[in-house]
């Protein structure tokens, strides 16, 4: 957690030099041995900043990781930059659990399913929160019966 904390600061983009961003990114990656990829959980300002994203994505590429843009802000350039730099990438389509209500989370899963049926795939992000876990426990079989195929994000990267 400590390796990631600097990325959560609101003034991250303005405050840090390229070498500091690179060092923090490297430290964050090294703090999670065996990872396959990364995404931005927060950091909307960072994903809209070309200088920051270029520095972060260079480290991501150097470590042969993928980058999923959580799309926490409409001005994000992260996915497009990752593609330009040759980093395997994708973008989140739906946040499942902005609500703590099990039925609202379930509705978001169906929204993701509709998007996948229309577009061929959809990426949905959720958290290990009590209501989210309860929703999956209660409705996982229902989703399986719907015919949708749930896959690891690595299967929809480009």
C-alpha positions, -999 to +999 in steps of 0.1 A: +000+000+000+028+025+008+042+022-026+009+033-042+001+061-018+020+089-037-002+082-067-033+091-047-022+126-040-042+153-059-011+173-068+008+142-080+011+154-116+024+188-108+046+179-078+068+150-091+096+150-116+098+122-143+125+103-124+104+104-092+073+091-111+094+064-127+109+054-093+074+053-076+060+033-105+089+008-103+084+005-065+047-001-068+052-028-094+080-045-074+057-045-043+034-069-061+054-099-072+038-120-100+014-093-113+003-095-149-009-060-153-020-028-136-049-003-137-056+030-122-079+027-093-078+064-087-056+090-103-079+107-128-056+136-131-026+113-138-045+095-166-052+128-183-016+140-181+006+129-211+039+134-192+028+113-163+012+085-184+042+083-207+065+078-177+042+053-160+036+033-192+073+031-200+077+012-167+047-009-174+061-019-208+095-025-194+080-050-170+059-066-198+026-058-180-008-047-194-026-015-184-064-013-180-077+022-179-104+024-153-117+054-171-124+074-139-124+106-160-136+114-195-104+131-204-082+101-198-056+095-225-042+063-208-056+036-231-047+055-263-012+062-251-007+026-240-018+015-275+006+040-291+035+028-269+028-009-276+015-018-242-014-043-241-044-024-229-081-021-225-106+003-210-132-003-183-168-001-195-188-004-163-182+001-126-203-026-109-203-015-073-205+022-069-235+013-048-237-009-017-271-023-028-269-059-040-297-054-065-281-022-080-248-041-084-267-069-101-283-044-125-248-032-134-237-067-142-267-069-166-256-036-181-222-050-187-238-081-203-258-060-226-227-041-236-208-073-243-237-087-264-237-054-284-199-049-287-185-084-284-170-078-250-172-055-220-149-049-191-165-044-157-146-035-125-157-043-090-142-045-055-141-072-028-167-054-008-194-072+013-223-062-009-204-072-041-194-105-027-230-111-016-243-103-051-219-127-068-228-155-043-265-149-048-265-144-086-235-162-101-255-191-113-281-168-129-254-151-149-239-184-160-273-195-172-277-164-192-251-177-216-226-149-211-190-160-208-169-144-180-133-142-189-101-128-175-093-094-187-062-107-205-086-123-230-099-089-241-067-068-243-055-053-275 
